[in-house]
Amino acid sequence: MHLGMTSALNKLGHKSIYVTSGRIDLPDYVKTYYIPYSKLFRNLPEVPSVYHNQKCVKELKKIWDIERPDFLLQYHHDFNIGGYQMKKDLGVPFLLHCDFIQYWVKKNWGKLYFSKLLKLAEELQWESADAIFVVTNITKQLLVELGVNSDKIVVNPNGVDTEVFNPRKIETNVKENLGLKDKFINGYVGTFGKYHGIEYLTKAIKIVIKKIPEAFFLFVGDGELRPLIEDIIKKDNVGKYVHITGFVPLSEAPAYMTACDVLHSPSVNNPDGLPFFNSPIKLFEYMSMGKPIVTTNVGQQREVIINEDNGLLCNEQSPEEIAECIIRYYNDKDLCSKAGIQARSDAIEKWDWRINAQRIIDTYEKIKI
């Protein structure tokens, strides 16, 4: 995300300066200041957070005096009220990028000890920000329900660098290296996380191979659900139809996507009933690669993919419907071609990072008036 955004801003003629506590791979033209975490942070992440926040603000004020940027764009993180303090102390224009509500994430997917402090930190950030960028309509709705002014919330989905993920520029020997030259390859590229639904794609394999013996499934990535996936593969006796690469460098992802005939994003809603609130970058990368896509009709995916136009939609948690879509693509080459062409066109016109970056600049121009 950070690489795509900085590249897009640069193409639009804007200079980015990054201040970060984590190492980020950015282009040489992006000036970066590094404020390291405490050595205790990994083991006791909530305890040193307040101190680290104050340290960051102190350093950020020095950087602000040196660089004199037009505005501050902060990526929302738990317990970090840097934007609030910079706005309060220096009156800087403060834009906040908020992927989701950290209180919910920590409470449901992690460990949370100082819940009142985290709630307060988030409320201070939301109240003081001149504009808040969220990646989905679902997140906007939830913020409004928490009392955030809807007028300053801007939905700004994730995107893709359509020049990096450009099928005309990518050469690949993945098929040859893996001995898959004559296979009909279904690919998944990303993390094996609890809401990614990859287990349902895995369960579809035994259905597909009965109809398409030359079908093959290429899983590019890794994650917490890998043991579950491997158990399904073993139980269904489909090991010879699957290859799991493990994590690969982002730079190699386009080559793996190029090798695939169909790409998948089988995401699911959260088990506690909360809708799928992510803006999946891999979906936009798939589209940019001009590939036919199978995706579930959850969250933003059903807003981006139009069934039988730029992809195929199916219900979540349904291996049978995933298999049906794969078989349909296999039997209908015209549909494959049409879906891939339209997906690539939509990626360029709607989901390129330059559009995302321009939306940020336009928002800043409005608030400075």
QUIVENMO-V771349 format. One record per helix or strand of 2 or more residues. SS is the DSSP state (alpha for helix, beta for strand). FROM is the first residue (numbers start at 1). TO is the last residue. If there is no record, write none. Layout:
# QUIVENMO-V771349
SS/FROM/TO ; SS/FROM/TO
This chain:
# QUIVENMO-V771349
alpha/2/11 ; beta/17/20 ; beta/31/34 ; alpha/49/67 ; beta/72/75 ; alpha/82/90 ; beta/94/98 ; alpha/102/109 ; alpha/115/128 ; beta/131/134 ; alpha/137/145 ; alpha/150/152 ; beta/153/155 ; alpha/167/169 ; alpha/174/178 ; beta/184/189 ; alpha/198/211 ; beta/215/221 ; alpha/226/235 ; alpha/239/241 ; beta/242/244 ; alpha/250/259 ; beta/262/265 ; alpha/281/288 ; beta/292/296 ; alpha/301/304 ; beta/311/314 ; alpha/319/331 ; alpha/333/350 ; alpha/353/367
